[in-house]
Amino acid sequence: MNTLKLASGTQMPLIGFGLWKVPKESCADVVYNAIKAGYRLFDGASDYGNEQEAGHGVTRAIQDGLVRREELFIVSKLWNTFHEASQVEQVARKQLADWNVDYFDLYYMHFPIALEYVDPVVRYPPGWFFDGTSNLRPSTASIQETWQAMEKLVEHGLAKELGIANFSGSLVMDLLRYAQIRPAVLQIEHHPYLTQTQLIQFAQAEQITVTAFSSFGPQSYLPLNNFKTKSVTSLLEHPTILTVAEKHAQAPSQVLLRWATQRGVATIPKSTNPDRMTLNLQSNFFDLDKEDIRTISALNIGLRFNDPMDFVSTFPIFA
């Protein structure tokens, strides 16, 4: 399996398996089957609501001798409602217990957004809203407070690497001013409709590895009735992608993933279909030429599907 070297020297799989929207009832089997198919990186999060089930799949695979824990690269994320320093380690330990592992290989700050604490006894995962419906309550926790609490996770052996997700370049630059442990990975939305070239170049210059989510663009957001998906052609059906796919005798999905990985960006595609699982994992078995990459990159229109401000703008900020 191809890997990317993090600044620490740790090798991170180039292609992992994303757990967003994997149903709880099938998640354990999906993870188990993905391990059988060859996946070693699993990208989870508190907010996905399926970490316990993912942990069941990992535990079963280890017990059955398919893989050893040290061969896996397990990733999770700190949700927005746990940004206060007093909550970070507490929730990270809960997530580790859900996964049934002793440490995370990589632990992200999911968003640079702090929301008021919701006790897991009341609701878990807590989502965006304090009352579970429409009451959005910001927290006073700063990114610096949260990051410094996350650094203690490394000191205590609960996480090997720390990362940031959904950060802009200016926020990354600010974080680097005070971080004692620099972020190893930046996870961002990245696809041909949103190439984020300058942000990627900046991160890579700072020796921060970039991981892409939503590599297929609007595809992940169709079940959510995201209004932006109606404004563009599916990348899996776009004439440009189809032409390149035909040229290389590869699936459109493989072309989209290879476009990212040849730019030095890791990917975390998700599929519960065994055949597509294999296609995604094998998407680095061919090379696009420079003209292919330029042509695909030219599809960029700066279209972001996962913008939290779109999600919360219709709700009152304060109760």
N, C-alpha and C positions, 0 to 999 in steps of 0.2 A: 504494500500500500504506500502511495506517495505521501510525503509529509512536508510540512513547513517548519523550519526551525524558529522557535521563539527567541527573544533576546537572551533569555537565560540559558539557551542551548537545548531546552526541551523540544522534542519532536511532536508536533500536533498533526493528526491526519488531515490531508488536504480536502477530503470529502467525508462529511459526517452525516448523521441522521437527525433531522429536526423533529421534535416531539410536539410542536404546536398543532393543536387541533386533532391529535390522535385520541380517539374516544377512550374513555377510562375502561370500558368493558372489554376492549380488545388490545389495550396498550401492552400488557404483559406479553401476549403472544406476538405482537408486532415487534417488540424489542428483541425477544428471543429469536424470531425468524430473521431479523436484520443482522443479529450476531452470526447466525448460521450462514447468512449470505456474504459475510465478510466485513460488515461495518464494525468500527471500533470506537468512534466518537459519537456520543449521544448528547444532543443539545436540549436540555430541559429548562424548566423555570417553575417557580412557585405559582405563577399566574396561570400556568397551563392546566393545573388541577389534576395531573396524572402522574406525579412523581412517585407516589407509593406503588402504583401499578407498574411503572417503568422499572422500579427497583425489584419487583417480583420477577420480571423478565430477566434482569441481570443476574439475580440470585440463582434462578433456575439454570441459566446458561453456565454459570460457574460450577454449580453442583453437578451438572451433567458432563463437565469436562470440556465444554466447547471453547472456553477461554479462561484465562486467569485475570484476576482483578487488575494487576499491573499492566495487562495488555489493553485495557480499556481506557478511554479518555472521557471521563464523565463531567459534564458541564451543567451548571445551574446558574440561577440569577436571583439577586435580591430584589424583592418587589418594593414598589414605591411607598407602601405604608409601613415599612420597617427601616426607614432611613435614620431614625434617631440612634445615636451611638449605643444606647442601652438595649436596643432591640436587635442589632445586627447579628451578634453571635448567637443569641437565643433562637432566632428563626433559622439561621444556617445549620444549627445542630438539629432542629426539627427536620429540615430538608435532608440532611445526611441520614437521619433515622428512617425517613420515608424511602430513601434509595437503598438503605441497608448497606452503606459503605462508611468508611472512616474518614475519608477526605474527598474533596472535589479536585479534579485536575485543573479546572478553571471555574472561577466564580465571578460573574458579572454584576455590575450595577445595571439593572434592566433599563432604566430611564433616568435622565438627570432631573427627575421630578420627585419631590418629597410630598407625601400625603400624610394626613393624620393617621396615627396608629389605630388599627382594628385588631382586637385580640383574636387569635385563631380560634379560641373557644366560641366566640360569637359568630365568626364566618371565616372559612378558609377554603380556597383562596379568597382574599377580601375584595378583589376587583378594584375598580376606580372610585367607587362611591362609598362614602362613609356609612350610609344607611342601606346600601345595596341597590338603590334605585337611581337617585338623581342628586344626592347631596355630596358635592365635591368639596373636601376640606383640605387646603394646603397645610403642610407642616412647616415649622420654622427651621428644620434641619438643613444645613448647608451641604453642598457637595463635599466640601473639605471635611466636615464632621463625619459624614458617612464613609468617605474613603479611608480616613484614618482608623475608623472602627473596622473596616474591612481588612486593613493591613494587619490587624491583630489576629485575623483568621489564619493568615500565613504563619505568624509567630507561634500560634497554638497548634499548628499542624492540621487545620481543618480545610485548608485550600492550598494548593501548590502554586497556582498562578491567579492573578486578578485581572479582570477585564472591564471594559465599559461598553455600553450599547446605546445606540441612538444619540450619540454625542455629536455636536457640531465641532468644527475645527477650533473655534474660539474657546469652547469649553475644554477641549483636550489641552489646548495651550495653557489655559489657566491651571488645570489639574497638575500639569507637569511642573509647575512652579513650586508646589509644596509636597508632592508625592514622594514618600520615602521608598515605597515600592512602586515602580512605574507600571502602568497598565501594559500587560503583555499583548492583549488583543482588543481591537475595536470591532464590534459587530454593528453593521449598518444595513439598511435596505439598499439593495444593489441589483440592478438589472438593466437591460439596454434602454429602457425608458428613463432610467435614473442612474447615470454612470458614476457620478460623484468623483470625477477624476482628480480634482484638486485635493479633496479630503483624503483620498487614498494615497496620493503622492506625498502629502504631508505626513500621514501616519507612518508610511513605510520609511520615510526619511528619518523619523524618530524611532525607528526599529520597533514599531508597533504593528503586529500582524493584523490584517483585515480579514474578517469573515463576513460573507454575504448572507442575508436572509431574503426571502421572497425572490429567489433567482429567476423564477418564471413570471415575474411581474404580476399582472392582474389575476393570474390563475388562483392564487391562494385566497383571494378576497371575493371571489364570485359567490361562495355560499353565505357571505356576510352581507350581501346586497350593498357593497360599497359603491357609492354613486359614481366614483371615478372610473370603475371598470367599464362603464357603458360608453366612455368617451374614446376608447382606443381598441385596436384589434388585439386579440390574444396573441402573445408572443409565440405561442406554440403553433399558431396558424398564420403568422405574419409572412408575407411573400419573401422578404429578405432572409428570414431564418430558414424557411423551407428551401430556398435556393441553395444556401450554404449546406444545409443538411443533405440535400440530394448530391451535391458536389462531392461530399466526403462519405456518402453512403452511411450516414448516422441519423439517429432520431433527432428531431428538433430539440427535445429536452437535453440531449447530450451536447448539442451545439451551444445552447445557452449556458450550461455548466462549464463547458470547456472554455468559452469566451471569458468567464470569470477566472478560472484557475490559471489560464495562460497570462492573466494580468497579475498573478501572484496573490489572488484572493481565494481564501478557502470558502467552501460552500456546505450547506446543511439541508439538502433537499429531503422531502418527506414523501413517501408513498407506502400505502399498505398493500399494494399489488406486487407480488413476488417478482414478476417479470420487469416491472418498472424500477423496483428496488435495484435489480442487477444492472439495468441500463444506466441508472444514475451513478452507481458505484464505478462502472466501467467507462465513465465519460472522459477519463483522462488517457485513454488508450490510443488516441489519435491527436493530431495537431492541426489547428487552424493556421492558415498563412496570414501574413501581416495585413493583406488587403481584406481578408475576411473580418479580422478584428476591427479594422477601420470602418468597414461597411456596417457592421453590427453596432459599433459605438455611435455611428451617425444617427441612430434611431433616438438618441437622447433628447427628451423634451422636459427634463426636470420634473417628472411626474412622480410624486410620492404617494403611495397608497396607505402607508402606516404612519400617519401624522396625528399624534395625540390631540392636537388642537382642533382637528376636524371632529374628533370624537366627543370632546368635552365642551365645544363652543356653544352648544344648544342648551347647556345646563347652567344653573347659577353657580358661581364660584364659591359663594359663602351661603351658609344655611340662613 
